[in-house]
């Protein structure tokens, strides 16, 4: 199947019908269901839901998409396998450029997002059919969040072995005023890798439940606090560069949780309790590591004990 076209507008049925076909009433400009070996090069203008909504067993496809004005997403993938895409999404009211959801395997591509809630999101709700092996390279300008990981229940296996590489510039174009506008909002997932360049967010990290992930990022500043956490996360590695060019590395291991209930008032990535874990600094080659606890950015070297400590 090959589709090459431009669509001007899609509508939404309201109130939603109660028949089994009610999902078709959601208002996406293009809807794919059980398609294989397809190529789509399309432009979707004024979509009531998504530019393309590809769900339920779509396999072996290539998508090139421009979405201008949509409620939900530029591209929404759900239970798809082996899909490659290139997406440009502008003015996405309550969503982002690309949403990769339940049951997606090897769905990867590039996304550029302008005026939206986020650049890319991974949403999982099944350990038997996880989001797995899906990669995103993207950039976003005027987004309230950079990247979003979300599991619908307390199971990190819902999202696994995915990679995100993004640049995100904060902005609240639609004046949503949403709480915790964060560069990275991470709640659910394991064995994932994230690389991000973040600018102008209220928080750099919002940490929920997740484990055994690797995150590297740079940031220019934060408007409220460095991090926020309301659930336990553990066994994750964070490598970040602060506005002064200092690089920090934090690896939470075992039962020492990367957890702060008060991180909105203390701008650090912390552990509970903060004095519980210390790491010997003799094996680190960090000549510019701060030696005072007042340094902004996360950790410092105690010159008396030569240990790495979390900022209080």
KOLGUSE-916391 format. One record per residue: residue in one letter; x, y, z of N, C-alpha, C in turn. Coordinates in steps of 0.02 Angstrom, whole numbers, padded with zeros to 5 digits, always signed. Atoms other than C-alpha are relative to their C-alpha. Example, Ala and Ser with C-alpha at 12.3 -4.5 7.8 and 13.67 -1.06 7.14 Angstrom:
BEGIN
A+00045-00059+00000+00615-00225+00390+00045+00060+00000;S-00042-00059-00003+00684-00053+00357-00039+00055+00037;
This chain:
BEGIN
X+00042-00059+00000+00000+00000+00000+00044+00062+00000;X-00035-00064+00002+00061+00175-00044-00052+00055+00003;X+00045-00056-00007-00022+00336+00009+00041+00064-00004;X-00033-00065+00008+00033+00509-00050-00056+00052-00006;X+00055-00048+00004-00087+00651-00009+00006+00053+00054;X+00008-00052-00051-00133+00807+00090-00073+00001+00022;X+00068-00004-00026-00286+00812+00203-00009+00066+00037;X+00010-00067-00028-00360+00979+00256-00026+00000+00071;X+00031-00004-00066-00461+00936+00411-00031-00068+00018;X+00037+00058-00024-00525+00792+00517-00044+00021+00059;X+00047-00019-00052-00674+00800+00635-00005-00053+00054;X+00010+00045-00057-00727+00719+00796-00074-00008+00012;X+00070+00013-00016-00893+00636+00835-00011+00012+00074;X+00016-00013-00070-00970+00701+00995-00075+00002+00009;X-00035+00044-00047-01039+00625+01099+00025-00063-00034;X-00029+00060+00030-00936+00470+01066-00053-00055-00004;X+00047+00056+00005-01039+00323+01001+00022-00058+00045;X-00015+00057-00044-01049+00166+01107+00010-00065-00038;X-00010+00060+00040-01030+00042+00964+00073-00021+00002;X-00068+00026+00000-00875-00065+00940+00045+00041-00046;X-00040-00041+00046-00819+00057+00804+00013+00069+00028;X-00005-00068-00028-00814+00204+00924+00069+00029-00006;X-00068-00025+00005-00625+00215+00911+00011+00038-00065;X-00007-00035+00064-00643+00271+00730-00027+00071+00004;X+00029-00066-00007-00736+00423+00794+00047+00050+00032;X-00045-00044-00038-00584+00495+00882+00026+00058-00041;X-00015-00059+00041-00543+00607+00735+00070+00006-00027;X-00065-00003+00032-00370+00561+00671-00008+00009-00075;X+00005-00011+00072-00337+00618+00494+00010-00064-00039;X-00011+00065+00031-00266+00449+00444+00000-00053+00054;X+00005+00055-00048-00304+00285+00532+00023-00064-00034;X-00026+00063+00027-00206+00124+00502-00017-00057+00047;X+00019+00058-00040-00268-00045+00561+00017-00063-00040;X-00019+00063+00031-00186-00212+00517+00027+00009-00071;X-00031-00012+00065-00084-00142+00373+00072-00027+00001;X-00069+00025+00005+00081-00214+00310+00030+00023-00065;X-00038-00018+00061+00216-00167+00185-00029+00063-00032;X+00030-00061+00024+00156+00012+00168+00049+00058+00002;X-00036-00063+00002+00228+00183+00125-00051+00056+00003;X+00043-00059-00005+00144+00344+00179+00042+00063-00001;X-00030-00066+00001+00200+00519+00132-00058+00049-00002;X+00063-00038-00005+00062+00634+00193+00010+00064+00041;X+00006-00062-00040+00020+00806+00263-00070+00000+00030;X+00064-00002-00035-00117+00818+00394-00009+00068+00033;X+00015-00065-00027-00192+00988+00434-00063-00001+00043;X+00059-00006-00044-00312+01025+00578-00029-00068+00017;X+00023+00066-00020-00326+00850+00651-00034+00004+00069;X+00036-00002-00063-00455+00827+00787+00032-00046+00052;X-00034+00044-00047-00348+00689+00864+00074-00004-00019;X-00070+00006+00021-00184+00636+00778+00005+00007-00076;X-00012-00001+00072-00108+00663+00608-00007-00070-00029;X+00007+00071+00016-00084+00475+00590-00007-00038+00065;X+00009+00045-00056-00151+00350+00716+00008-00071-00027;X-00015+00067+00025-00071+00181+00678-00003-00048+00059;X+00007+00046-00056-00133+00047+00794-00029-00066-00023;X+00026+00067+00011-00176-00137+00800+00034-00035-00058;X-00033+00048+00044-00048-00244+00711+00018+00028-00069;X-00030-00027+00061+00030-00131+00580+00074-00020+00000;X-00069+00025+00002+00196-00203+00521+00033+00021-00066;X-00042-00011+00059+00337-00162+00399-00024+00061-00040;X+00023-00060+00034+00297+00019+00356+00049+00057+00006;X-00040-00061+00000+00379+00185+00317-00048+00059-00002;X+00045-00058-00005+00295+00350+00366+00041+00064-00003;X-00025-00069+00001+00341+00527+00316-00061+00045+00010;X+00061-00034-00021+00220+00646+00400+00014+00071+00021;X+00002-00069-00025+00189+00832+00423-00069+00009+00031;X+00063-00013-00035+00056+00869+00554-00001+00072+00023;X+00009-00069-00019-00003+01048+00573-00066+00007+00037;X+00058-00009-00044-00124+01078+00718-00036-00067+00012;X+00034+00061-00021-00185+00924+00810-00011+00002+00075;X+00013+00002-00072-00258+00886+00979+00047-00047+00037;X-00032+00054-00037-00165+00726+01024+00072-00012-00018;X-00068+00018+00020-00008+00692+00922+00010+00011-00074;X-00016+00004+00070+00082+00706+00759-00010-00071-00024;X+00005+00071+00016+00102+00517+00751-00011-00039+00064;X+00014+00044-00057+00028+00389+00872+00007-00072-00024;X-00012+00070+00016+00094+00210+00861-00024-00043+00057;X+00028+00044-00051+00006+00069+00953-00002-00071-00028;X-00004+00070+00023+00044-00118+00934+00025-00003-00072;X-00031+00000+00067+00153-00086+00781+00069-00033+00004;X-00065+00033+00003+00309-00178+00726+00037+00020-00063;X-00044-00016+00057+00455-00126+00615-00028+00057-00041;X+00022-00061+00033+00395+00049+00574+00056+00052+00004;X-00047-00056+00000+00515+00187+00522-00039+00063-00018;X+00039-00060+00011+00458+00367+00522+00045+00062+00000;X-00028-00068-00003+00504+00549+00494-00059+00047+00008;X+00060-00038-00018+00383+00669+00577+00018+00073+00015;X-00001-00071-00020+00362+00858+00586-00069+00016+00029;X+00064-00013-00034+00228+00910+00712+00000+00070+00029;X+00006-00069-00022+00170+01088+00747-00068+00012+00032;X+00061-00018-00035+00040+01154+00870-00041-00061+00020;X+00034+00060-00026-00006+00994+00962-00025+00018+00070;X+00029-00030-00059-00125+01048+01099+00012-00039+00064;X-00004+00040-00061-00124+00904+01224+00046-00061-00007;X-00044+00057+00011+00012+00789+01161+00067+00022-00028;X-00067-00014+00025+00175+00783+01065+00011-00023-00070;X-00018+00018+00068+00267+00741+00908-00014-00072-00016;X+00009+00072+00011+00271+00551+00922-00017-00033+00067;X+00017+00041-00058+00185+00436+01047+00009-00073-00021;X-00012+00071+00013+00249+00256+01050-00031-00039+00058;X+00039+00032-00052+00129+00145+01144+00004-00075+00002;X+00006+00071-00016+00084-00029+01203+00014-00046-00060;X-00011+00052+00050+00153-00175+01103+00043+00019-00059;X-00042-00021+00057+00269-00076+00988+00069-00032+00005;X-00066+00031+00005+00427-00165+00932+00036+00029-00061;X-00043-00024+00055+00568-00089+00827-00036+00053-00041;X+00030-00058+00034+00472+00071+00786+00044+00060+00016;X-00051-00051-00012+00601+00208+00764+00000+00053-00054;X-00005-00052+00050+00631+00373+00678+00020+00067+00028;X-00018-00069-00015+00655+00561+00682-00063+00042+00008;X+00057-00044-00011+00537+00694+00748+00024+00070+00015;X-00010-00071-00016+00537+00884+00750-00067+00027+00024;X+00062-00021-00032+00408+00963+00865+00005+00074+00016;X+00002-00072-00012+00357+01146+00878-00068+00017+00032;X+00061-00017-00037+00230+01210+01006-00040-00063+00017;X+00033+00063-00020+00177+01051+01096+00014-00013+00073;X-00011+00018-00070+00173+00965+01265+00065-00039+00009;X-00064+00036-00005+00325+00855+01228+00024-00019-00069;X-00029+00023+00063+00441+00795+01092-00022-00071-00015;X+00016+00070+00010+00412+00609+01115-00021-00031+00066;X+00024+00035-00059+00324+00492+01235+00000-00075-00013;X+00006+00073+00001+00335+00306+01274-00051-00018+00054;X+00053+00018-00046+00179+00234+01355-00011-00075-00002;X+00006+00073-00003+00173+00053+01413-00053-00022+00050;X+00050+00027-00046+00036-00051+01493-00002-00076+00001;X-00001+00073+00000+00090-00232+01473+00071-00026+00002;X-00066+00032-00001+00241-00336+01522+00004-00054-00053;X+00001+00051+00052+00188-00470+01397+00009+00031-00069;X-00006-00035+00064+00178-00343+01255+00030+00070+00013;X-00030-00064-00020+00302-00206+01306+00017+00043-00060;X-00034-00043+00049+00365-00057+01211+00074-00020+00003;X-00068+00028-00002+00534-00129+01162+00037+00014-00065;X-00043-00011+00057+00677-00084+01047-00022+00056-00045;X+00024-00058+00039+00600+00082+00992+00044+00060+00015;X-00047-00055-00008+00715+00231+00963-00027+00064-00031;X+00021-00065+00025+00684+00417+00938+00059+00048+00000;X-00045-00057+00004+00798+00556+00879-00043+00061-00015;X+00046-00055+00011+00714+00724+00895+00022+00066+00029;X-00011-00067-00028+00709+00908+00934-00068+00032+00010;X+00063-00034-00014+00574+01017+01008+00013+00071+00022;X-00003-00071-00019+00549+01204+01023-00068+00019+00028;X+00061-00020-00034+00420+01277+01142-00041-00061+00019;X+00034+00059-00026+00376+01114+01229+00000+00003+00077;X+00003-00002-00073+00320+01096+01411+00041-00056+00032;X-00044+00054-00022+00417+00933+01427+00041-00024-00059;X-00041+00025+00054+00557+00855+01329-00020-00070-00021;X+00018+00070+00013+00529+00667+01340-00039-00027+00059;X+00044+00028-00051+00400+00567+01436+00001-00076-00003;X+00009+00072-00008+00406+00387+01497-00057-00010+00049;X+00056+00010-00046+00244+00325+01574-00024-00072-00004;X+00029+00067-00006+00191+00152+01633-00064+00005+00040;X+00066-00006-00031+00009+00128+01680-00006-00036+00066;X-00001+00035-00064+00052+00014+01826+00072-00008+00023;X-00067+00005-00029+00200-00022+01939+00038-00060-00028;X-00038+00054+00032+00295-00131+01816+00047+00030-00051;X-00049-00031+00044+00455-00068+01737+00010-00039-00065;X-00007+00040+00061+00450-00209+01607-00046+00024-00056;X+00046-00025+00052+00314-00113+01514+00038+00038-00055;X-00040-00038+00049+00448-00005+01427+00072-00021+00009;X-00067+00026-00009+00619-00079+01394+00042+00003-00064;X-00050+00002+00054+00776-00068+01287-00018+00049-00056;X+00013-00053+00048+00726+00095+01202+00052+00055+00008;X-00049-00053-00001+00835+00244+01160-00032+00065-00024;X+00023-00066+00020+00795+00430+01153+00060+00047-00002;X-00052-00051+00007+00911+00568+01092-00036+00064-00022;X+00039-00059+00017+00830+00741+01097+00035+00064+00021;X-00012-00068-00023+00857+00928+01109-00068+00031+00011;X+00066-00027-00016+00714+01018+01195+00008+00070+00030;X+00002-00069-00024+00683+01205+01221-00069+00012+00030;X+00063-00007-00035+00551+01244+01350-00042+00059-00025;X+00048-00053+00013+00396+01347+01314-00069-00027+00015;X+00069+00020-00014+00212+01345+01362-00045+00038-00047;X+00034-00037+00053+00135+01401+01199-00075+00004+00012;X+00072+00002-00010-00042+01349+01246-00021+00022+00070;X+00014-00025-00067-00029+01420+01423-00038-00051+00042;X+00033+00052-00039-00076+01255+01503+00013+00008+00075;X-00017-00007-00070+00011+01299+01666+00009-00066+00035;X-00006+00067-00029+00041+01114+01692+00055-00002+00053;X-00049+00005-00054+00131+01069+01853+00061-00039-00023;X-00062+00036+00012+00312+01011+01847+00016-00006-00075;X-00020+00000+00070+00358+01062+01670+00074-00018-00001;X-00066+00030-00010+00512+00952+01660+00032-00020-00065;X-00036+00022+00059+00646+00917+01534-00009-00073-00014;X+00010+00072+00005+00632+00730+01568-00048-00022+00054;X+00050+00025-00048+00480+00652+01650+00001-00076-00005;X-00018+00071+00005+00525+00472+01690-00037-00040+00053;X+00041+00039-00047+00397+00356+01768-00016-00067-00033;X+00010+00067+00028+00416+00175+01715+00050-00016-00054;X-00046+00022+00051+00543+00078+01614+00063-00030+00028;X-00063+00031-00020+00702-00024+01622+00044-00012-00061;X-00050+00012+00052+00862-00042+01521-00010+00046-00060;X+00006-00050+00052+00828+00117+01423+00058+00049+00004;X-00055-00048+00003+00953+00249+01370-00027+00066-00028;X+00024-00066+00020+00916+00436+01359+00058+00048-00003;X-00048-00055+00006+01025+00578+01297-00040+00062-00017;X+00041-00060+00010+00957+00755+01307+00041+00063+00011;X-00025-00068-00009+01006+00937+01289-00062+00043+00016;X+00060-00031-00026+00881+01039+01392+00011+00073+00015;X-00007-00072-00011+00849+01225+01403-00066+00030+00026;X+00053-00043-00024+00735+01332+01511-00057-00033+00037;X+00056+00035-00032+00630+01203+01604-00006+00018+00074;X+00010-00010-00071+00554+01222+01777+00040-00051+00041;X-00038+00054-00030+00629+01054+01827+00040-00034-00055;X-00038+00040+00048+00765+00956+01741-00028-00071-00002;X+00025+00069-00006+00701+00787+01803-00062-00003+00043;X+00054+00023-00043+00536+00722+01867+00005-00076+00002;X-00015+00071-00006+00575+00548+01932-00057-00037+00034;X+00048+00045-00030+00446+00414+01963+00032-00068+00007;X-00024+00069-00005+00461+00226+01971+00034-00020-00065;X-00034+00032+00056+00594+00158+01854+00067-00025+00023;X-00060+00032-00025+00754+00056+01863+00044-00023-00057;X-00050+00027+00047+00914+00005+01773+00000+00037-00067;X-00002-00041+00060+00915+00150+01651+00062+00044+00001;X-00059-00042+00007+01054+00263+01587-00022+00066-00031;X+00021-00066+00021+01027+00451+01569+00059+00047-00003;X-00051-00051+00007+01147+00583+01504-00033+00064-00025;X+00032-00061+00022+01098+00765+01489+00041+00061+00018;X-00026-00066-00017+01153+00946+01488-00059+00046+00011;X+00054-00047-00011+01050+01092+01550+00030+00069+00012;X-00025-00068-00008+01065+01281+01555-00019+00029+00068;X+00024-00027-00064+00965+01317+01714-00065-00037+00017;X+00068+00024-00016+00805+01271+01806-00035+00056+00036;X+00038-00055-00027+00666+01388+01857-00026-00014+00071;X+00028+00018-00066+00603+01292+02012+00049-00043+00039;X-00045+00046-00034+00716+01146+02058+00032-00047-00050;X-00036+00046+00044+00839+01024+01984-00042-00063-00012;X+00036+00062+00009+00730+00871+02016-00061-00003+00046;X+00059+00014-00040+00565+00812+02083-00012-00075-00001;X+00013+00072-00001+00524+00635+02140-00054-00015+00051;X+00051+00021-00047+00370+00558+02218-00007-00076+00004;X+00000+00073-00005+00409+00373+02194+00073-00024+00002;X-00067+00027-00004+00558+00258+02215+00026-00020-00069;X-00036+00023+00059+00680+00236+02073+00069-00023+00024;X-00063+00028-00024+00841+00137+02086+00039-00033-00057;X-00046+00032+00047+00990+00062+01996+00005+00037-00066;X-00007-00040+00060+00994+00205+01871+00066+00039+00001;X-00061-00040+00007+01147+00298+01806-00018+00067-00031;X+00011-00068+00026+01141+00487+01781+00068+00033-00010;X-00060-00039+00015+01280+00585+01696-00025+00066-00028;X+00027-00063+00023+01246+00769+01679+00052+00055+00005;X-00044-00058+00003+01335+00932+01639-00040+00061+00019;X+00037-00058-00024+01283+01088+01733+00017+00062-00042;X-00012-00059+00041+01280+01267+01664+00072+00025+00001;X-00070-00020-00004+01461+01293+01721+00047-00048-00035;X-00042+00048+00036+01523+01145+01621+00025-00057+00043;X-00021+00055-00043+01549+01030+01771-00040-00063-00016;X+00034+00064+00013+01509+00847+01740-00008-00038+00066;X+00015+00039-00060+01427+00742+01875-00025-00069-00019;X+00021+00069+00011+01397+00555+01887-00030-00026+00065;X+00033+00029-00058+01275+00472+02004-00029-00068-00021;X+00027+00066+00014+01237+00287+02008-00031-00027+00064;X+00035+00028-00058+01105+00228+02132-00001-00075-00006;X-00007+00073+00005+01131+00045+02173-00037-00034+00057;X+00031+00042-00050+01032-00087+02264-00058+00035+00034;X+00056-00028-00037+00918-00024+02402+00010+00073+00018;X-00010-00072-00011+00989+00153+02403-00037+00036-00055;X+00044-00027+00051+00849+00242+02314+00018+00073-00017;X-00008-00069+00022+00867+00402+02211-00067+00034+00013;X+00067-00019-00022+00724+00477+02306+00003+00063+00042;X+00006-00060-00040+00680+00649+02372-00072+00023+00002;X+00068-00024-00005+00509+00695+02436-00003+00076+00001;X-00001-00073-00006+00564+00876+02457+00043+00032-00054;X-00045-00026+00051+00659+00901+02296-00023+00066-00030;X+00023-00064+00025+00550+01049+02251+00031+00058+00038;X-00031-00053-00039+00635+01148+02389+00075-00007+00006;X-00072+00011-00001+00809+01073+02374+00022-00023-00069;X-00012+00011+00071+00876+01082+02198+00058-00047-00012;X-00052+00050+00011+00976+00922+02191-00033-00066-00019;X+00020+00070+00008+00963+00742+02136+00023-00036+00062;X-00020+00023-00066+00961+00657+02304-00017-00072+00014;X+00017+00066-00024+00945+00497+02401-00032+00006+00068;X+00030+00000-00066+00845+00455+02555+00025-00060+00039;X-00021-00065-00026+00925+00473+02676+00063+00024-00035;X-00054-00027+00040+01053+00588+02599+00068-00020+00027;X-00064+00019-00029+01190+00534+02719+00012-00075-00002;X-00005+00073-00003+01162+00349+02689+00054-00028-00045;X-00046+00029+00049+01275+00324+02539+00056+00048-00016;X-00058-00038+00020+01451+00386+02509+00043-00044-00044;X-00042+00036+00048+01567+00335+02367+00070+00027+00003;X-00069-00022+00000+01755+00340+02375+00017+00037-00064;X-00015-00042+00058+01821+00476+02260+00069-00012-00029;X-00069+00008+00022+01999+00411+02239+00005-00028-00070;X-00002+00030+00067+01954+00318+02078-00029+00046-00053;X+00029-00047+00048+01873+00470+01998+00052+00050-00023;X-00043-00052+00027+01967+00587+01884-00042+00060-00017;X+00043-00058+00008+01865+00744+01911+00033+00060+00035;X-00037-00054-00034+01985+00887+01950-00042+00061+00015;X+00041-00059-00011+01847+01017+01939-00061-00013+00043;X+00058+00016-00041+01724+00929+02053-00003+00047+00060;X+00005-00046-00057+01658+01053+02183+00018-00035+00065;X-00019+00028-00065+01722+01028+02360-00042+00031+00056;X+00044-00030-00050+01582+01122+02448-00072-00021-00014;X+00068+00025+00008+01406+01063+02480-00047+00052-00029;X+00044-00051+00027+01335+01228+02424+00000+00003-00076;X-00004-00003+00073+01383+01196+02243-00064-00028-00030;X+00060+00022+00034+01233+01181+02128+00016-00056-00049;X-00009+00050+00052+01217+01024+02025-00005-00071+00021;X+00014+00068-00018+01203+00867+02128+00047-00031+00051;X-00046+00033-00046+01362+00797+02209+00063+00042+00007;X-00063-00036-00010+01526+00859+02278+00049-00048+00035;X-00052+00040-00032+01691+00789+02345+00017+00031+00068;X-00020-00022-00066+01722+00801+02531+00076-00002+00004;X-00073+00000+00001+01905+00857+02540+00031-00034+00061;X-00026+00031-00061+01925+00786+02717-00001-00076-00004;X+00007+00073+00003+01863+00609+02683+00012-00028-00069;X-00009+00020+00070+01890+00606+02494-00056-00047-00023;X+00058+00038+00022+01715+00538+02468-00047+00046-00038;X+00051-00037+00036+01578+00591+02349-00063+00001+00042;X+00060-00007-00040+01424+00658+02437-00053+00037-00040;X+00057-00034+00030+01252+00716+02388-00009+00068+00034;X+00012-00065-00029+01219+00901+02411-00059-00002+00048;X+00057-00002-00047+01109+00932+02564-00052+00050-00025;
